[in-house]
């Protein structure tokens, strides 16, 4: 048994006195946590880049295009109303000229 005691004490002598298995596991957990934090920070940075360079400008462009389409529709409605008014006025003018032509023929 004295040999076993000696070997255990020499094994313990090779280790640092402050280091325990629980502390070593804690250090590994901290390293894993730090690595996860770094990966998360990198992912967040990549998401920020994506949103600021790709998604937000595309959304703004879509908003502008939708606004232009709405303005175009309003212009089309206004032009249709103007064409309708012009058609009515032209029909009145044609009817007046035909009536005038009929009066001339009757007078002659």
C-alpha positions as CSV (number, residue, x, y, z in Angstrom):
1,X,0.0,0.0,0.0
2,X,2.9,2.3,0.6
3,X,3.8,2.0,-3.1
4,X,0.3,3.0,-4.1
5,X,0.4,6.0,-1.7
6,X,3.7,7.1,-3.2
7,X,2.4,6.8,-6.8
8,X,-0.7,8.8,-5.9
9,X,1.4,11.5,-4.3
10,X,3.7,11.7,-7.2
11,X,0.7,11.9,-9.6
12,X,-0.7,14.7,-7.6
13,X,2.7,16.5,-7.5
14,X,2.7,16.7,-11.3
15,X,-0.5,18.7,-11.3
16,X,-0.9,22.3,-10.4
17,X,-2.2,22.7,-6.9
18,X,-5.0,25.2,-7.8
19,X,-6.4,23.1,-10.7
20,X,-9.2,20.7,-9.9
21,X,-11.3,18.6,-12.3
22,X,-14.4,20.8,-11.6
23,X,-12.4,23.9,-12.5
24,X,-11.1,22.3,-15.7
25,X,-14.7,21.5,-16.7
26,X,-15.7,25.1,-15.9
27,X,-12.9,26.4,-18.0
28,X,-14.0,24.2,-20.9
29,X,-17.6,25.4,-20.5
30,X,-16.4,29.0,-20.5
31,X,-14.4,28.3,-23.7
32,X,-17.5,26.7,-25.3
33,X,-19.6,29.6,-24.1
34,X,-17.1,32.1,-25.5
35,X,-17.0,30.2,-28.8
36,X,-20.8,30.2,-29.0
37,X,-20.9,33.9,-28.2
38,X,-18.4,34.5,-31.0
39,X,-20.5,32.5,-33.4
40,X,-23.6,34.3,-32.4
41,X,-22.0,37.7,-32.7
42,X,-20.8,36.7,-36.2
43,X,-24.3,35.5,-37.2
44,X,-25.8,38.8,-35.8
45,X,-23.3,40.8,-37.8
46,X,-24.1,38.8,-41.0
47,X,-27.8,39.3,-40.4
48,X,-27.3,43.1,-39.9
49,X,-25.3,43.2,-43.2
50,X,-28.1,41.3,-45.0
51,X,-30.8,43.5,-43.6
52,X,-29.0,46.8,-44.3
53,X,-27.6,46.0,-47.7
54,X,-30.2,43.6,-49.2
55,X,-33.6,43.5,-47.5
56,X,-34.2,47.1,-46.5
57,X,-33.1,48.7,-49.8
58,X,-35.3,46.1,-51.7
59,X,-38.2,46.9,-49.4
60,X,-37.7,50.6,-50.0
61,X,-37.6,50.0,-53.7
62,X,-40.8,48.0,-53.6
63,X,-42.5,50.8,-51.7
64,X,-41.4,53.3,-54.3
65,X,-42.6,51.1,-57.1
66,X,-46.0,50.5,-55.4
67,X,-46.3,54.3,-55.0
68,X,-45.5,54.8,-58.7
69,X,-48.0,52.2,-59.7
70,X,-50.7,53.8,-57.6
71,X,-49.9,57.2,-59.1
72,X,-50.0,55.7,-62.6
73,X,-53.5,54.2,-61.9
74,X,-54.7,57.6,-60.7
75,X,-53.4,59.2,-63.9
76,X,-55.0,56.5,-66.0
77,X,-58.4,57.2,-64.3
78,X,-58.0,60.9,-64.9
79,X,-57.1,60.4,-68.5
80,X,-60.1,58.0,-69.0
81,X,-62.4,60.7,-67.5
82,X,-60.9,63.4,-69.8
83,X,-61.3,61.1,-72.8
84,X,-65.0,60.5,-71.8
85,X,-65.6,64.2,-71.5
86,X,-63.9,64.8,-74.9
87,X,-66.0,62.1,-76.5
88,X,-69.2,63.6,-75.2
89,X,-68.1,67.1,-76.4
90,X,-67.2,65.6,-79.8
91,X,-70.5,63.8,-80.1
92,X,-72.3,67.1,-79.3
93,X,-70.3,69.0,-81.9
94,X,-71.1,66.3,-84.5
95,X,-74.8,66.4,-83.7
96,X,-74.8,70.2,-84.0
97,X,-73.1,70.1,-87.4
98,X,-75.5,67.4,-88.6
99,X,-78.4,69.5,-87.4
100,X,-76.9,72.5,-89.2
101,X,-76.5,70.5,-92.3
102,X,-80.1,69.4,-92.2
103,X,-81.2,73.1,-91.8
104,X,-79.2,74.1,-94.8
105,X,-80.7,71.4,-96.9
106,X,-84.2,72.4,-95.8
107,X,-83.5,76.1,-96.5
108,X,-82.2,75.3,-100.0
